[in-house]
Amino acid sequence: MMKRLYAAYGSNLNVAAMRERCPNAVIVGTAQLADTALEYRGSPPRVYLTVTEKKGATTPLGIWSVTESDEKALDSYEIFPALYRKEVRHVQLMERETGVIKDTAVFLYTMVDGMPLGTPDADYVAACRAGFEDFGFDPHILDCAARK
């Protein structure tokens, strides 16, 4: 069974939600995506997080190992390719079990160009906040994304 490494930064950090959405997904570790920041973008009611370029900023990532069926479920959830596109990035993965850091290719979803800044639904923000807590990330980053 082929597996890929998926980098989550929003609602897919939420462990309980990912267990339902992608039952074969396994947390591998964490990483930071350099020179990027989070923004809420989209058209109501579809306002979600995306990663944008911002020099000097970093975005925390939860890294999951996903199967092909998990990736298809993610494609559907992320409204790929209409709302999000897939990108491959290289990150310094810190493995959860060993603490070993290694350069690794991951895929992530970023919103298609041209979507305006927006205000997300409270339930979506709560799911993201729970995910940030699941991975030990500072949820203040979500507040910063909301103020843009």
C-alpha positions as CSV (number, residue, x, y, z in Angstrom):
1,M,0.0,0.0,0.0
2,M,1.5,3.3,-1.1
3,K,1.7,6.0,1.5
4,R,2.6,9.7,1.2
5,L,3.4,12.4,3.7
6,Y,0.8,15.0,4.1
7,A,1.4,18.4,5.8
8,A,-1.7,19.8,7.7
9,Y,-1.9,23.3,9.0
10,G,-5.6,23.8,9.8
11,S,-8.6,21.7,10.5
12,N,-6.7,18.5,9.5
13,L,-4.5,19.0,12.6
14,N,-7.6,17.9,14.5
15,V,-6.8,14.3,15.4
16,A,-10.4,13.3,16.1
17,A,-11.6,14.7,12.8
18,M,-8.7,13.1,10.9
19,R,-9.5,9.7,12.4
20,E,-13.0,10.0,10.9
21,R,-11.9,11.5,7.6
22,C,-8.8,9.4,7.0
23,P,-8.9,6.3,9.2
24,N,-5.5,5.0,8.0
25,A,-3.6,8.2,8.6
26,V,-0.8,8.1,11.2
27,I,0.9,11.1,12.8
28,V,4.6,11.0,11.7
29,G,5.8,14.3,13.3
30,T,5.9,18.0,12.9
31,A,7.7,20.6,10.7
32,Q,7.8,24.4,10.1
33,L,7.1,25.9,6.7
34,A,9.5,28.8,6.4
35,D,8.6,32.2,4.9
36,T,4.9,31.5,5.1
37,A,1.9,32.6,7.2
38,L,-1.7,31.5,7.6
39,E,-4.6,33.5,6.3
40,Y,-8.4,32.9,6.2
41,R,-9.5,33.2,2.6
42,G,-12.6,32.3,0.6
43,S,-16.2,33.3,0.0
44,P,-18.7,32.8,2.7
45,P,-19.6,30.2,3.9
46,R,-16.4,28.7,2.6
47,V,-13.7,30.7,4.4
48,Y,-10.8,28.5,5.4
49,L,-7.1,28.7,6.2
50,T,-4.4,28.7,3.5
51,V,-0.7,29.2,3.5
52,T,0.6,32.4,1.9
53,E,4.2,33.6,1.3
54,K,5.5,35.9,4.1
55,K,9.2,36.5,4.5
56,G,10.5,35.7,8.0
57,A,7.3,34.0,9.2
58,T,6.8,30.3,9.7
59,T,3.7,28.0,9.7
60,P,3.6,25.0,11.9
61,L,2.7,21.7,10.2
62,G,1.5,18.4,11.4
63,I,2.8,15.6,9.2
64,W,0.6,12.6,8.6
65,S,1.4,9.4,6.6
66,V,-1.7,8.8,4.4
67,T,-2.8,6.0,2.1
68,E,-4.2,6.5,-1.3
69,S,-7.8,6.2,0.0
70,D,-7.0,8.8,2.7
71,E,-5.6,11.2,0.1
72,K,-8.8,10.8,-2.0
73,A,-10.9,11.6,1.2
74,L,-8.7,14.7,1.7
75,D,-9.1,15.7,-1.9
76,S,-12.9,15.7,-1.4
77,Y,-12.7,17.5,1.9
78,E,-10.4,20.2,0.5
79,I,-12.6,20.6,-2.6
80,F,-9.6,19.8,-4.8
81,P,-9.0,21.1,-7.4
82,A,-11.8,23.8,-7.4
83,L,-10.8,25.5,-4.1
84,Y,-7.4,24.0,-3.2
85,R,-4.4,22.9,-5.2
86,K,-1.7,20.4,-4.1
87,E,1.9,21.4,-3.8
88,V,5.0,19.5,-2.8
89,R,7.4,21.2,-0.4
90,H,10.5,20.1,1.3
91,V,10.5,20.5,5.1
92,Q,12.7,19.5,8.0
93,L,10.5,16.8,9.6
94,M,11.0,16.1,13.3
95,E,9.8,12.5,13.7
96,R,7.4,12.1,16.6
97,E,8.8,8.8,17.9
98,T,12.5,9.4,17.6
99,G,13.0,13.2,17.5
100,V,15.2,12.7,14.4
101,I,15.1,15.6,12.0
102,K,15.4,14.9,8.3
103,D,14.7,16.7,5.0
104,T,11.5,15.3,3.7
105,A,9.1,15.9,0.8
106,V,5.5,16.5,1.8
107,F,2.3,17.5,0.0
108,L,0.0,20.1,1.2
109,Y,-3.1,22.0,0.0
110,T,-3.0,25.7,-0.7
111,M,-6.0,27.8,-1.8
112,V,-6.3,28.7,-5.5
113,D,-5.4,32.3,-6.3
114,G,-7.8,35.1,-6.2
115,M,-9.8,34.2,-3.1
116,P,-10.4,37.3,-0.8
117,L,-9.6,37.5,2.8
118,G,-12.6,36.5,4.9
119,T,-14.1,35.7,8.3
120,P,-14.3,31.9,9.0
121,D,-17.2,30.1,10.7
122,A,-16.7,29.7,14.4
123,D,-17.0,25.9,14.2
124,Y,-14.2,25.8,11.7
125,V,-12.0,27.9,13.9
126,A,-12.8,25.7,16.9
127,A,-11.7,22.6,14.9
128,C,-8.5,24.3,13.9
129,R,-7.8,25.4,17.5
130,A,-8.4,21.8,18.8
131,G,-5.9,20.6,16.2
132,F,-3.3,23.2,17.2
133,E,-3.7,21.9,20.8
134,D,-3.5,18.3,19.6
135,F,0.0,19.0,18.1
136,G,1.2,21.4,20.8
137,F,1.2,24.4,18.5
138,D,0.5,28.0,19.7
139,P,-3.1,28.8,18.9
140,H,-2.3,32.5,18.9
141,I,-1.3,31.9,15.3
142,L,-4.9,31.4,14.4
143,D,-5.8,34.8,16.1
144,C,-3.1,36.5,14.0
145,A,-4.6,34.9,10.8
146,A,-8.0,36.3,11.7
147,R,-6.7,39.8,12.1
148,K,-5.4,40.2,8.6
